[in-house]
Amino acid sequence: MKKIITFIICGLIVLFIAFSVLINGNTKKESKELKKIKVAEVAHTVFYAPWYVAIEKGFFEDEGLDVEVILTPGADKVTAAVLSKDVDIGFSGSEATIYVYNGGEKDYLKTFAQATQKDGSFIVSRNKINNFKLEDLKGKTIIGGRAGGMPEMTLEWILKENNIDPKKDINIDTSVAFAAMGSSFIGGNGDFVSLFEPTALQIEKEGYGYVVASLGELGGVVPYTSFSARKSYIKNNKKTIEKFKKALQKGLDYVENESDEQIAKDILKQFPDTSLNDLTKVIKRYKSIEAWPKTTEFKEDSWNHLQDIMIEAGQLETKVPYKELIYEK
């Protein structure tokens, strides 16, 4: 009897080991089947919440993609990384593809998915201003970001729409690098600064300034931040592009339907220096201005609005046709 029991136990152990090997083998096989994608990201901000949700919730893995994110400050540096093939996909302001196209690049970039539809920056004032109006900027200095970048161009467009001359009525400081704008303001430069979240909230909490307005709310719908890739890459990897879009769409759907706090919990790992409470507040701010689109697909009128802003800023002479730079399946 003991021999039979021993035999059964040994048999079960063998089966368990065999099953474990099989499971581990399948897991490794599945892992190997994930396609590696390198993405250059222009900034790390809560403004990109749908993107981080898609990463943290495993939506890309569900589509068979292993995404590696590389922080690459500056849209010009993002496009350089894509063109040099250091990365496969760029994530930056949509204006970057226009600059590359007009520069004569043969294997230029095409945009295939939008992630935001409003400017994600907020005007932060050094002094508290009740009932802020854009006229309060007159005669003052605002740190506005790189000339030719979307934050600075959107600011100029908003000012002109409100009969304020951005060259004469206000001093827009474009000398400060995007990543250093918050610290420059804290250091005493400028009366105002244009900042993304969570930096704007952090400065507010630390008593260095006050959020007085949203550029996104004032600037209207525009394909502000998007994903792009070289024409050749898209042509040779159409299935990958569609899978990428599908995963991002899941992220957009998620932020559309989930609560502010739940979204904050899901992406908290991406912002370890920000509390859950603060992250929830930032998500609420972006939702209130409808910063995120319902779909990854671009609309031609918003694309034209983007180019209107660029033309007004003196960065573009004539519009580039929608079909030239927007990838359509």
C-alpha positions as CSV (number, residue, x, y, z in Angstrom):
1,M,0.0,0.0,0.0
2,K,2.8,2.4,0.9
3,K,4.5,1.6,-2.4
4,I,1.3,2.5,-4.3
5,I,1.0,5.8,-2.4
6,T,4.6,6.6,-3.0
7,F,4.2,5.9,-6.7
8,I,1.1,8.1,-6.9
9,I,2.9,11.0,-5.1
10,C,6.0,10.7,-7.4
11,G,3.7,10.6,-10.4
12,L,1.9,13.8,-9.2
13,I,5.3,15.5,-8.7
14,V,6.4,14.6,-12.2
15,L,3.2,15.9,-13.6
16,F,3.5,19.1,-11.6
17,I,7.0,19.7,-12.9
18,A,6.0,18.9,-16.4
19,F,3.0,21.3,-16.2
20,S,5.3,24.1,-14.7
21,V,7.8,23.6,-17.5
22,L,5.0,23.8,-20.1
23,I,3.5,26.9,-18.6
24,N,6.9,28.6,-18.3
25,G,7.7,27.6,-21.8
26,N,4.4,29.1,-23.1
27,T,5.0,32.3,-21.1
28,K,8.5,32.7,-22.6
29,K,7.1,31.9,-26.0
30,E,4.4,34.5,-25.6
31,S,7.0,37.0,-24.4
32,K,9.2,36.4,-27.4
33,E,6.2,37.0,-29.7
34,L,5.8,40.6,-28.4
35,K,7.1,43.0,-31.0
36,K,9.5,45.6,-29.6
37,I,8.6,49.2,-30.3
38,K,10.7,52.2,-29.2
39,V,8.9,55.5,-28.6
40,A,10.5,58.9,-28.1
41,E,8.3,60.9,-25.7
42,V,8.7,64.7,-25.7
43,A,7.7,65.2,-22.1
44,H,6.5,63.3,-19.1
45,T,3.2,64.9,-17.9
46,V,-0.2,63.9,-16.7
47,F,-1.5,65.6,-19.8
48,Y,-0.7,62.3,-21.5
49,A,-2.8,60.2,-19.1
50,P,-4.5,58.0,-21.8
51,W,-1.0,57.0,-23.1
52,Y,0.1,56.0,-19.6
53,V,-3.1,54.2,-18.9
54,A,-2.6,52.1,-22.0
55,I,0.9,51.3,-20.8
56,E,0.0,50.5,-17.2
57,K,-3.2,48.5,-18.0
58,G,-1.3,46.3,-20.4
59,F,-3.3,47.4,-23.5
60,F,-0.2,47.3,-25.7
61,E,0.8,43.8,-24.5
62,D,-2.7,42.7,-25.3
63,E,-2.0,43.8,-28.9
64,G,1.3,41.9,-28.9
65,L,3.5,45.0,-28.5
66,D,6.3,45.6,-26.1
67,V,6.7,49.4,-25.8
68,E,9.9,51.0,-24.6
69,V,9.5,54.7,-23.8
70,I,12.5,57.0,-24.1
71,L,12.1,60.6,-22.7
72,T,13.4,63.0,-25.4
73,P,12.7,66.6,-24.4
74,G,11.9,68.8,-27.4
75,A,9.8,68.0,-30.4
76,D,12.8,68.7,-32.7
77,K,14.8,66.1,-30.8
78,V,11.9,63.6,-31.0
79,T,11.7,63.9,-34.8
80,A,15.5,63.7,-35.0
81,A,15.4,60.4,-33.1
82,V,12.7,59.0,-35.4
83,L,14.4,60.1,-38.6
84,S,17.8,58.6,-37.5
85,K,15.9,55.4,-36.7
86,D,17.0,55.4,-33.1
87,V,13.3,55.0,-32.3
88,D,10.4,53.7,-34.3
89,I,7.7,56.2,-33.2
90,G,7.7,59.8,-32.0
91,F,5.3,61.3,-29.5
92,S,5.3,65.1,-29.6
93,G,3.5,68.1,-30.9
94,S,1.8,67.6,-34.3
95,E,3.6,70.6,-35.7
96,A,6.8,68.7,-35.8
97,T,5.8,66.6,-38.8
98,I,5.1,69.8,-40.8
99,Y,8.6,71.1,-40.1
100,V,10.1,67.9,-41.3
101,Y,8.0,67.8,-44.4
102,N,8.8,71.4,-45.3
103,G,12.5,70.7,-44.7
104,G,12.5,68.4,-47.7
105,E,13.0,65.1,-46.0
106,K,12.1,62.3,-48.4
107,D,11.2,59.7,-45.8
108,Y,9.2,62.3,-43.9
109,L,6.9,61.6,-40.9
110,K,3.3,60.9,-41.0
111,T,1.0,61.3,-38.0
112,F,-1.2,58.2,-37.3
113,A,-2.8,58.8,-33.9
114,Q,-3.7,61.8,-31.7
115,A,-3.5,61.6,-27.9
116,T,-4.6,65.1,-26.9
117,Q,-6.9,67.7,-28.5
118,K,-6.2,70.8,-26.4
119,D,-3.2,72.7,-25.2
120,G,-2.2,71.1,-21.9
121,S,-0.6,74.1,-20.3
122,F,-1.8,76.5,-17.7
123,I,-0.9,80.1,-17.1
124,V,0.7,80.5,-13.7
125,S,0.9,84.0,-12.1
126,R,3.6,85.0,-9.6
127,N,1.0,87.0,-7.8
128,K,-2.6,86.1,-6.9
129,I,-5.1,87.6,-9.4
130,N,-8.8,87.4,-8.8
131,N,-10.9,87.2,-12.0
132,F,-7.9,87.0,-14.2
133,K,-8.2,88.4,-17.8
134,L,-5.7,88.1,-20.6
135,E,-5.3,91.9,-20.4
136,D,-3.5,91.3,-17.1
137,L,-0.6,90.0,-19.2
138,K,0.0,93.4,-20.9
139,G,3.4,94.9,-20.0
140,K,4.4,91.7,-18.3
141,T,6.9,88.9,-19.1
142,I,5.7,85.3,-19.5
143,I,7.9,82.3,-19.9
144,G,6.2,80.8,-23.0
145,G,8.4,77.9,-24.2
146,R,10.4,77.3,-27.4
147,A,9.6,79.5,-30.3
148,G,7.8,77.4,-32.9
149,G,6.6,74.9,-30.3
150,M,2.9,74.4,-29.7
151,P,2.7,76.0,-26.3
152,E,4.3,79.2,-27.4
153,M,2.4,79.3,-30.7
154,T,-0.9,78.6,-29.1
155,L,-0.2,81.4,-26.6
156,E,0.5,83.9,-29.4
157,W,-2.7,82.8,-31.2
158,I,-4.9,83.3,-28.1
159,L,-3.4,86.7,-27.5
160,K,-4.1,87.8,-31.1
161,E,-7.6,86.5,-30.9
162,N,-8.1,88.8,-27.9
163,N,-6.6,91.9,-29.6
164,I,-3.3,91.6,-27.7
165,D,-0.1,92.0,-29.7
166,P,2.3,89.3,-28.6
167,K,5.3,91.3,-29.9
168,K,4.4,94.8,-28.5
169,D,2.0,94.3,-25.6
170,I,3.8,91.5,-23.8
171,N,7.2,90.0,-23.5
172,I,7.2,86.3,-24.3
173,D,10.4,84.7,-23.1
174,T,11.3,81.9,-25.5
175,S,14.9,81.4,-24.2
176,V,14.0,78.9,-21.5
177,A,14.1,75.1,-22.4
178,F,10.8,73.3,-21.8
179,A,12.1,71.2,-19.0
180,A,13.5,74.2,-17.1
181,M,10.5,76.5,-17.3
182,G,9.2,75.7,-13.8
183,S,12.6,76.0,-12.1
184,S,13.3,79.3,-14.0
185,F,10.0,80.8,-12.7
186,I,10.8,79.6,-9.2
187,G,14.2,81.2,-9.5
188,G,12.5,84.6,-10.0
189,N,12.3,84.9,-13.8
190,G,9.0,86.2,-15.4
191,D,5.7,87.5,-14.0
192,F,3.9,84.5,-15.5
193,V,4.8,81.1,-16.9
194,S,3.0,78.5,-19.1
195,L,3.3,75.1,-17.4
196,F,1.9,71.6,-17.9
197,E,0.7,69.4,-15.0
198,P,1.7,68.2,-12.5
199,T,4.3,71.0,-12.4
200,A,1.7,73.8,-12.3
201,L,0.0,72.3,-9.3
202,Q,3.3,71.7,-7.5
203,I,4.4,75.3,-7.9
204,E,0.9,76.4,-6.7
205,K,1.2,74.1,-3.6
206,E,4.7,75.4,-2.8
207,G,3.5,79.0,-2.9
208,Y,5.5,80.1,-5.8
209,G,2.5,81.0,-8.0
210,Y,-1.2,80.7,-8.8
211,V,-2.9,78.9,-11.7
212,V,-5.1,81.6,-13.3
213,A,-6.1,80.2,-16.8
214,S,-6.0,77.2,-19.1
215,L,-4.5,77.7,-22.5
216,G,-6.3,74.6,-23.7
217,E,-9.7,76.1,-22.8
218,L,-8.8,79.3,-24.6
219,G,-7.2,77.8,-27.6
220,G,-9.9,75.4,-28.9
221,V,-9.7,72.0,-30.4
222,V,-6.4,71.2,-32.1
223,P,-4.4,67.9,-32.6
224,Y,-1.9,69.0,-30.0
225,T,0.1,65.9,-29.2
226,S,0.3,62.9,-31.5
227,F,2.2,59.8,-32.6
228,S,4.1,59.8,-35.8
229,A,6.5,57.6,-37.7
230,R,8.5,57.6,-40.9
231,K,6.6,56.9,-44.1
232,S,8.6,53.8,-44.8
233,Y,8.1,52.4,-41.3
234,I,4.3,52.8,-41.6
235,K,4.3,51.2,-45.0
236,N,6.2,48.2,-43.8
237,N,4.5,47.9,-40.4
238,K,0.8,48.6,-41.1
239,K,-0.4,45.9,-38.7
240,T,1.8,47.2,-35.9
241,I,0.5,50.7,-36.4
242,E,-3.1,49.5,-36.3
243,K,-2.3,47.5,-33.1
244,F,-0.7,50.6,-31.6
245,K,-3.7,52.7,-32.4
246,K,-6.0,50.1,-31.0
247,A,-4.1,50.0,-27.7
248,L,-4.1,53.8,-27.4
249,Q,-7.9,53.9,-28.2
250,K,-8.4,51.6,-25.2
251,G,-6.6,54.2,-23.1
252,L,-8.7,57.0,-24.4
253,D,-11.9,55.0,-23.8
254,Y,-10.7,54.3,-20.3
255,V,-10.1,57.9,-19.3
256,E,-13.4,58.8,-20.8
257,N,-15.4,56.4,-18.7
258,E,-13.4,56.0,-15.4
259,S,-13.4,58.3,-12.4
260,D,-10.6,60.8,-11.8
261,E,-9.4,58.9,-8.8
262,Q,-9.3,55.6,-10.5
263,I,-7.3,57.0,-13.4
264,A,-4.9,58.6,-10.9
265,K,-4.5,55.2,-9.2
266,D,-3.7,53.5,-12.5
267,I,-1.0,55.9,-13.5
268,L,0.4,56.7,-10.0
269,K,3.4,54.5,-10.8
270,Q,4.3,56.9,-13.6
271,F,4.5,59.9,-11.2
272,P,6.0,58.6,-8.0
273,D,6.7,62.1,-6.7
274,T,3.1,63.1,-6.9
275,S,0.5,62.1,-4.3
276,L,-2.7,60.3,-5.3
277,N,-4.7,63.3,-4.2
278,D,-2.8,65.8,-6.3
279,L,-2.8,63.4,-9.3
280,T,-6.6,63.2,-9.0
281,K,-6.9,67.0,-9.0
282,V,-4.8,67.2,-12.1
283,I,-6.8,64.6,-13.9
284,K,-10.0,66.5,-13.0
285,R,-8.4,69.7,-14.4
286,Y,-7.7,68.1,-17.7
287,K,-11.1,66.4,-17.9
288,S,-12.8,69.8,-17.2
289,I,-11.3,71.3,-20.4
290,E,-11.9,68.1,-22.5
291,A,-8.1,67.7,-23.1
292,W,-8.5,64.2,-24.4
293,P,-10.2,63.2,-27.7
294,K,-12.7,60.4,-27.9
295,T,-10.8,58.8,-30.8
296,T,-7.2,58.6,-32.1
297,E,-8.4,59.7,-35.6
298,F,-7.6,63.2,-36.7
299,K,-10.2,65.6,-38.1
300,E,-9.3,67.8,-41.0
301,D,-10.8,70.9,-39.4
302,S,-8.6,70.6,-36.3
303,W,-5.6,69.9,-38.5
304,N,-6.3,73.1,-40.3
305,H,-6.7,75.0,-37.0
306,L,-3.3,73.8,-36.0
307,Q,-1.8,75.3,-39.2
308,D,-3.7,78.5,-38.7
309,I,-2.0,78.8,-35.3
310,M,1.4,78.2,-37.0
311,I,0.7,80.7,-39.7
312,E,-0.3,83.4,-37.2
313,A,3.0,82.7,-35.3
314,G,5.0,83.2,-38.5
315,Q,6.2,79.6,-38.5
316,L,4.4,78.5,-41.6
317,E,3.6,80.2,-44.9
318,T,1.2,77.8,-46.6
319,K,-0.8,74.9,-45.3
320,V,0.3,71.3,-45.9
321,P,-2.6,69.2,-47.3
322,Y,-4.2,66.9,-44.7
323,K,-3.7,63.8,-46.7
324,E,0.0,64.4,-47.1
325,L,0.9,64.1,-43.4
326,I,-2.0,62.2,-41.8
327,Y,-1.9,58.4,-42.2
328,E,-5.3,56.9,-43.1
329,K,-5.7,53.1,-43.3
